[in-house]
Amino acid sequence: MLGTDRRRLLLVLALAVVVGVFTATVPLLRDWFDLRVYYGAVDTWVHHGGGIYDYRVPGTTYGFTYPPFAAFGMLPMALMGLRTAIVVALLLNLAALTLVTGILVGPELRRYRWFGCALAACLLALFEPVRDTFSFGQVNLVLLALVLSDAWLLSHGRGRWAGVGIGLAAAVKLTPALFILMLLLGRRRRAAGVATAVAAAATALAAWAAPDASRFYWTDALWDTTRIGRLDYVSNQSLQGMLARLVAPQEPSRALWATLALLVLCLWARRTSRALADEDWTAAFALTGPAACLVSPITWVHHLVWLLPSFAVLLRRRRPRVAAALYAVLCSSVVWLWFDDASGLDGFLGSNTYTWITLGLLLWLPVGQPRPARPALSRRPSATPAAPSTAAPAIAAAPDQPSPSSSGGAAAIGRALFTGRAVPARAVPHSRA
């Protein structure tokens, strides 16, 4: 079916049409809401003499919620108009997504040339956390790219430079700080020290340049969830969001949330340690993303781009059906069916669908290197050596002959991520056009 470039082009065009129709009809377009918050905060700070945390989106309580260092990183927006800032944000997110994809499945996609890249672009455009990140003008793809750059360094034996990306990401947003603990679990003390030093230096620089803003953030804004949004809002797919919807309109128990978060962290530490014992950095990073999403008080749907490494692990470990099923659910926007009312058993299960997926990945994502299969042994070893086989020896196919299996190419995608193992050439479809 996909043996020629012409047929592949027709498939890509058909998928592009589906993506366009779906994006225009099913999801809500976010109108660059978060980018407008960033832009308004920087504009107020630079051009109107206000503080970083003084700006509120007109008619709402939403304001800037990141540490002051993040505002310093966004200072170039003060030199451009809003439309230009939107274009720059799109290009940055596109570059970050390209880097993330390249780190996770780059070698496999390159073997399929333009077709693999086009197919991956269509699939990612349908993924709700990715399309929301673009539509909101969010920064999580950039942070994911920074963190995965350290994963690439560690998996390729270049740990001397590892930790800078994680440190910068943790200085911009607190959630990636969990990756520093992951480095300590993996006994990469140098990388953990670099990450901690970079995060501390960036935070100290912001405190020196904007002491009032830093003091306000760490003593007030950090603890004020009204600046972010309601805890029971259906987009909050964290453990605390689940508890908030369960007891709404009352406040969820902080003690219960802390207990559940501690249990999740213990589970994460156990499974991540197992992955690190086998030097499986892909799985270690893939487990840390879901754990951070679960324990964070607020995990909006677009934050779930941190689940992307989990899909790479599922493909590498030959779980394409599981990956496809989870991908389909995360494209469906199903949680928004309970936007108005999340009460009852159906509300508890349905409104937390993405939370269940995140928890399931933390529990059952394959970790460690696959074990080689043991040869079958008879119960009673024979004392007589086996007679030589009279069967004709198998003849290897010539390099120019097609593979007898038509599924070899599809199975090759997702294998050997971060391991450097080459995909067999016979698994790659060749164009006859």
C-alpha positions as CSV (number, residue, x, y, z in Angstrom):
1,M,0.0,0.0,0.0
2,L,2.8,2.4,0.8
3,G,5.3,1.1,-1.7
4,T,5.6,4.2,-3.8
5,D,6.3,7.8,-3.0
6,R,3.0,8.7,-4.8
7,R,0.9,6.6,-2.5
8,R,2.8,7.9,0.5
9,L,2.1,11.5,-0.6
10,L,-1.6,10.7,-1.0
11,L,-1.7,9.3,2.5
12,V,0.1,12.4,3.9
13,L,-2.3,14.7,2.1
14,A,-5.3,12.8,3.4
15,L,-4.0,13.0,6.9
16,A,-3.3,16.7,6.6
17,V,-6.9,17.2,5.6
18,V,-8.1,15.2,8.6
19,V,-5.8,17.2,10.9
20,G,-7.1,20.5,9.4
21,V,-10.7,19.6,9.7
22,F,-10.3,18.1,13.2
23,T,-8.4,21.1,14.5
24,A,-10.9,23.6,13.1
25,T,-14.0,21.8,14.5
26,V,-13.3,19.7,17.5
27,P,-10.8,21.5,19.9
28,L,-11.3,24.9,21.3
29,L,-8.8,27.4,19.9
30,R,-7.1,29.1,22.9
31,D,-6.3,32.4,21.2
32,W,-2.7,32.6,22.6
33,F,-4.1,33.2,26.1
34,D,-1.0,32.3,28.0
35,L,1.2,34.2,25.6
36,R,-0.9,37.3,26.2
37,V,-0.3,36.9,29.9
38,Y,3.5,36.8,29.4
39,Y,3.4,39.7,27.0
40,G,1.2,41.8,29.3
41,A,3.4,41.1,32.3
42,V,6.6,42.0,30.5
43,D,5.0,45.1,28.9
44,T,3.7,46.3,32.2
45,W,7.1,45.7,33.8
46,V,9.3,47.4,31.2
47,H,7.1,50.1,29.7
48,H,4.6,51.1,32.4
49,G,6.7,51.0,35.6
50,G,4.7,48.1,37.1
51,G,5.9,44.9,38.7
52,I,6.1,41.5,37.0
53,Y,3.2,40.2,39.0
54,D,1.0,43.3,38.8
55,Y,-0.6,42.5,35.4
56,R,-3.9,40.7,35.2
57,V,-5.7,39.7,32.0
58,P,-8.6,42.1,31.8
59,G,-11.7,40.7,33.3
60,T,-9.9,37.8,35.0
61,T,-7.6,37.1,38.0
62,Y,-5.0,35.5,35.8
63,G,-1.5,36.9,36.0
64,F,2.1,35.9,35.6
65,T,2.8,32.7,37.7
66,Y,6.4,31.7,36.9
67,P,9.5,32.6,38.8
68,P,11.1,36.0,38.0
69,F,13.9,34.3,35.9
70,A,11.2,33.3,33.4
71,A,10.3,36.9,33.0
72,F,13.9,37.7,32.2
73,G,13.9,35.1,29.6
74,M,10.8,36.7,28.0
75,L,12.2,40.2,28.0
76,P,12.8,40.3,24.2
77,M,9.0,40.5,23.9
78,A,9.2,44.1,25.2
79,L,10.9,45.0,21.9
80,M,8.1,43.6,19.6
81,G,4.4,43.9,19.1
82,L,2.0,41.1,20.2
83,R,1.6,39.7,16.6
84,T,5.4,39.5,16.3
85,A,5.6,37.8,19.7
86,I,3.0,35.2,18.5
87,V,5.0,34.4,15.4
88,V,8.2,34.1,17.5
89,A,6.4,31.8,20.0
90,L,5.2,29.6,17.1
91,L,8.7,29.3,15.7
92,L,10.2,28.5,19.1
93,N,7.6,25.8,19.8
94,L,8.1,24.4,16.4
95,A,11.9,24.3,16.9
96,A,11.4,22.7,20.3
97,L,9.0,20.0,19.0
98,T,11.5,19.2,16.2
99,L,14.3,18.8,18.7
100,V,12.1,16.6,21.0
101,T,11.1,14.4,18.0
102,G,14.6,14.2,16.8
103,I,15.9,13.1,20.2
104,L,13.2,10.5,20.7
105,V,12.7,9.0,17.2
106,G,15.1,10.9,15.0
107,P,17.2,8.0,13.6
108,E,14.1,6.0,12.8
109,L,12.4,8.9,11.1
110,R,15.4,9.7,9.0
111,R,15.3,6.2,7.5
112,Y,11.9,6.9,6.2
113,R,13.0,10.3,4.9
114,W,10.2,12.8,4.1
115,F,7.4,10.3,4.7
116,G,8.4,9.6,8.3
117,C,8.8,13.3,9.1
118,A,5.4,14.2,7.5
119,L,3.6,11.3,9.2
120,A,5.1,12.3,12.6
121,A,4.0,16.0,12.0
122,C,0.4,15.0,11.3
123,L,0.3,12.7,14.4
124,L,1.8,15.3,16.7
125,A,-0.6,18.0,15.4
126,L,-3.5,15.9,16.5
127,F,-2.1,15.3,20.0
128,E,-4.1,17.5,22.4
129,P,-1.3,18.6,24.7
130,V,0.8,19.6,21.7
131,R,-1.9,21.5,19.8
132,D,-2.9,23.3,23.1
133,T,0.7,24.2,23.7
134,F,0.8,26.0,20.3
135,S,-2.6,27.5,20.7
136,F,-2.0,28.9,24.2
137,G,1.6,30.0,23.3
138,Q,2.9,27.9,26.2
139,V,6.5,27.2,27.1
140,N,6.3,23.5,28.1
141,L,7.7,22.2,24.8
142,V,10.7,24.4,25.2
143,L,11.3,23.1,28.7
144,L,10.8,19.5,27.5
145,A,13.5,20.1,24.8
146,L,15.9,21.4,27.5
147,V,15.4,18.4,29.7
148,L,15.6,15.9,26.9
149,S,18.9,17.4,25.7
150,D,20.3,16.2,29.0
151,A,18.8,12.8,28.4
152,W,20.6,12.7,25.0
153,L,23.9,13.7,26.6
154,L,23.6,11.0,29.3
155,S,22.6,8.2,26.9
156,H,25.4,9.0,24.5
157,G,28.2,9.1,27.1
158,R,28.5,12.9,27.2
159,G,27.5,13.4,30.8
160,R,30.1,16.0,31.4
161,W,27.8,18.6,30.0
162,A,24.5,17.1,31.3
163,G,22.5,19.1,33.8
164,V,22.4,22.5,32.2
165,G,19.1,21.9,30.4
166,I,17.4,20.6,33.5
167,G,18.8,23.5,35.6
168,L,17.4,26.1,33.2
169,A,14.1,24.4,33.0
170,A,13.8,24.2,36.8
171,A,14.6,27.9,37.0
172,V,11.8,28.8,34.6
173,K,9.3,26.4,36.1
174,L,9.4,24.4,39.3
175,T,8.0,21.1,38.0
176,P,11.2,20.0,36.1
177,A,13.1,20.1,39.4
178,L,12.1,16.5,39.9
179,F,14.6,15.5,37.2
180,I,17.4,16.7,39.5
181,L,16.2,14.0,42.0
182,M,16.2,11.5,39.1
183,L,19.9,12.3,38.5
184,L,20.7,11.7,42.1
185,L,18.8,8.3,41.9
186,G,21.0,7.5,38.9
187,R,24.2,8.5,40.9
188,R,25.0,11.2,38.4
189,R,26.1,13.5,41.1
190,R,28.0,15.8,38.8
191,A,25.0,16.3,36.5
192,A,22.7,16.8,39.5
193,G,25.2,19.4,40.9
194,V,25.4,21.2,37.5
195,A,21.6,21.3,37.3
196,T,21.3,22.6,40.9
197,A,24.0,25.2,40.4
198,V,22.5,26.4,37.1
199,A,19.0,26.7,38.7
200,A,20.3,28.4,41.8
201,A,22.5,30.8,39.8
202,A,19.6,31.8,37.5
203,T,17.3,32.3,40.5
204,A,19.9,34.4,42.3
205,L,20.5,36.5,39.2
206,A,16.8,37.2,39.1
207,A,16.7,38.0,42.8
208,W,19.6,40.5,42.3
209,A,18.0,42.2,39.3
210,A,14.4,42.2,40.6
211,P,14.5,41.8,44.4
212,D,11.0,43.0,45.1
213,A,9.5,40.7,42.4
214,S,11.5,37.7,43.7
215,R,10.4,38.4,47.3
216,F,6.8,38.6,46.2
217,Y,6.9,35.4,44.2
218,W,8.5,33.2,46.8
219,T,6.4,34.5,49.7
220,D,3.1,35.2,48.0
221,A,2.5,34.4,44.3
222,L,3.8,30.9,44.5
223,W,1.1,29.9,47.1
224,D,-1.8,31.9,45.5
225,T,-3.6,29.4,43.3
226,T,-6.2,31.9,42.3
227,R,-3.6,33.4,40.0
228,I,-3.6,30.2,38.0
229,G,-7.2,29.1,38.0
230,R,-9.7,26.8,39.9
231,L,-8.3,23.6,41.2
232,D,-11.4,21.7,40.1
233,Y,-11.3,23.0,36.6
234,V,-11.5,20.0,34.3
235,S,-8.2,20.9,32.5
236,N,-6.3,20.3,35.8
237,Q,-5.3,16.6,35.4
238,S,-3.2,16.3,38.5
239,L,-3.9,14.4,41.7
240,Q,-5.1,17.6,43.4
241,G,-7.3,18.4,40.4
242,M,-8.9,14.9,40.8
243,L,-9.5,15.5,44.5
244,A,-10.9,19.0,43.9
245,R,-13.5,17.7,41.5
246,L,-14.4,14.9,43.8
247,V,-15.3,17.3,46.7
248,A,-16.3,20.4,44.8
249,P,-17.3,23.1,45.7
250,Q,-15.4,22.4,49.0
251,E,-11.6,22.6,49.1
252,P,-9.8,19.3,48.8
253,S,-7.9,17.9,51.8
254,R,-4.3,19.0,51.7
255,A,-3.3,16.1,54.0
256,L,-4.9,13.6,51.6
257,W,-3.2,15.2,48.6
258,A,0.2,15.2,50.3
259,T,-0.2,11.5,51.2
260,L,-1.1,10.5,47.6
261,A,1.7,12.7,46.3
262,L,4.2,10.9,48.6
263,L,2.9,7.5,47.5
264,V,3.4,8.5,43.9
265,L,6.9,9.7,44.5
266,C,7.8,6.5,46.3
267,L,6.4,4.5,43.3
268,W,8.3,6.8,40.9
269,A,11.6,6.3,42.9
270,R,11.2,2.5,42.9
271,R,10.5,2.2,39.2
272,T,13.0,4.8,38.1
273,S,15.7,3.2,40.2
274,R,15.0,-0.1,38.3
275,A,15.3,1.7,35.0
276,L,18.5,3.4,36.0
277,A,20.1,0.2,37.2
278,D,19.9,-1.0,33.6
279,E,21.2,2.4,32.3
280,D,17.8,2.9,30.6
281,W,17.8,6.7,30.6
282,T,14.9,6.8,28.1
283,A,12.5,5.1,30.6
284,A,13.9,7.0,33.6
285,F,13.1,10.4,31.9
286,A,9.8,9.0,30.6
287,L,8.7,8.0,34.2
288,T,9.8,11.3,35.7
289,G,7.5,13.3,33.4
290,P,4.3,11.6,34.5
291,A,5.3,11.6,38.1
292,A,5.9,15.4,38.0
293,C,2.5,15.9,36.3
294,L,0.7,13.9,39.0
295,V,2.2,15.6,42.1
296,S,2.1,19.1,40.7
297,P,-0.9,21.0,42.2
298,I,-1.8,22.2,38.7
299,T,-1.3,20.2,35.6
300,W,-3.2,21.6,32.7
301,V,-3.8,19.4,29.7
302,H,-1.1,21.2,27.7
303,H,1.4,20.3,30.4
304,L,1.0,16.6,29.4
305,V,3.6,17.1,26.6
306,W,5.8,15.5,29.3
307,L,4.1,12.2,28.4
308,L,5.7,12.2,24.9
309,P,8.9,10.2,26.0
310,S,6.5,7.5,27.3
311,F,5.2,6.9,23.8
312,A,8.8,6.5,22.6
313,V,9.4,3.9,25.2
314,L,6.2,2.0,24.3
315,L,7.2,1.9,20.7
316,R,10.8,0.8,21.5
317,R,9.4,-2.0,23.6
318,R,7.1,-3.1,20.9
319,R,3.8,-2.0,22.5
320,P,2.4,-0.2,19.4
321,R,-1.3,-1.1,20.3
322,V,-1.0,0.3,23.7
323,A,0.7,3.5,22.4
324,A,-2.0,3.8,19.7
325,A,-4.8,3.4,22.2
326,L,-3.4,6.0,24.6
327,Y,-2.6,8.4,21.8
328,A,-6.2,8.2,20.4
329,V,-7.6,9.0,23.9
330,L,-5.2,11.9,24.3
331,C,-6.3,13.3,21.0
332,S,-10.0,13.1,21.7
333,S,-10.5,16.0,24.2
334,V,-12.7,13.6,26.0
335,V,-12.3,15.2,29.5
336,W,-14.1,18.3,28.2
337,L,-17.4,16.4,28.1
338,W,-17.5,17.0,31.9
339,F,-16.7,20.7,31.6
340,D,-20.0,21.7,33.3
341,D,-20.6,18.8,35.6
342,A,-18.0,16.3,36.9
343,S,-20.2,14.8,39.6
344,G,-21.2,11.1,39.9
345,L,-19.3,8.0,39.0
346,D,-19.1,8.8,35.3
347,G,-17.8,12.3,36.1
348,F,-15.1,10.9,38.5
349,L,-13.9,8.4,35.9
350,G,-14.4,10.5,32.7
351,S,-13.2,13.9,33.9
352,N,-10.0,12.4,35.1
353,T,-9.3,10.3,32.0
354,Y,-5.9,11.9,31.4
355,T,-5.0,11.5,35.1
356,W,-5.7,7.7,34.8
357,I,-3.5,7.5,31.7
358,T,-0.6,9.4,33.5
359,L,-0.9,7.1,36.5
360,G,-1.1,4.0,34.3
361,L,2.1,5.0,32.5
362,L,3.9,5.5,35.9
363,L,2.7,2.0,37.0
364,W,3.1,-0.1,33.9
365,L,5.5,1.6,31.5
366,P,8.2,-1.0,30.5
367,V,11.5,-0.2,32.2
368,G,14.9,-1.7,32.0
369,Q,16.6,-3.4,29.1
370,P,14.6,-6.3,27.6
371,R,15.9,-9.7,28.8
372,P,17.0,-12.2,26.1
373,A,14.8,-15.2,25.8
374,R,16.1,-18.3,27.4
375,P,16.4,-21.4,25.2
376,A,14.0,-24.2,25.8
377,L,15.6,-27.0,27.8
378,S,14.3,-30.6,28.1
379,R,13.8,-31.9,31.6
380,R,16.1,-34.9,31.0
381,P,19.2,-34.0,29.1
382,S,20.0,-36.6,26.5
383,A,23.3,-38.5,26.8
384,T,23.4,-39.1,23.1
385,P,24.4,-36.2,20.9
386,A,21.8,-35.2,18.4
387,A,22.3,-36.5,14.9
388,P,23.4,-33.9,12.3
389,S,20.5,-32.3,10.5
390,T,20.0,-33.4,6.9
391,A,17.9,-30.3,6.1
392,A,19.3,-27.9,3.6
393,P,20.8,-24.8,5.1
394,A,18.8,-21.6,4.9
395,I,19.9,-19.3,2.1
396,A,20.0,-15.6,3.0
397,A,18.0,-13.3,0.7
398,A,20.1,-11.2,-1.7
399,P,20.3,-7.5,-0.6
400,D,18.2,-6.4,-3.6
401,Q,15.3,-8.8,-2.8
402,P,12.3,-7.5,-1.0
403,S,11.6,-8.6,2.6
404,P,9.0,-11.4,2.9
405,S,7.3,-9.5,5.7
406,S,5.4,-6.4,4.9
407,S,5.3,-5.2,8.5
408,G,9.0,-5.0,9.0
409,G,9.1,-1.2,8.2
410,A,6.4,-0.3,10.6
411,A,7.9,-2.4,13.4
412,A,11.2,-0.7,13.0
413,I,9.9,2.7,14.1
414,G,10.5,3.3,17.7
415,R,13.2,0.7,18.2
416,A,16.6,1.3,19.8
417,L,15.9,4.9,21.0
418,F,18.9,6.4,22.8
419,T,20.8,3.1,22.2
420,G,22.4,3.9,18.9
421,R,21.4,0.5,17.4
422,A,20.7,0.6,13.7
423,V,17.4,-0.4,12.2
424,P,18.0,-3.3,9.7
425,A,18.0,-2.1,6.2
426,R,15.5,-4.7,5.1
427,A,13.0,-3.2,7.5
428,V,13.0,0.1,5.6
429,P,10.6,0.4,2.6
430,H,12.3,1.4,-0.6
431,S,10.7,3.7,-3.1
432,R,10.2,2.5,-6.6
433,A,9.1,5.8,-8.0
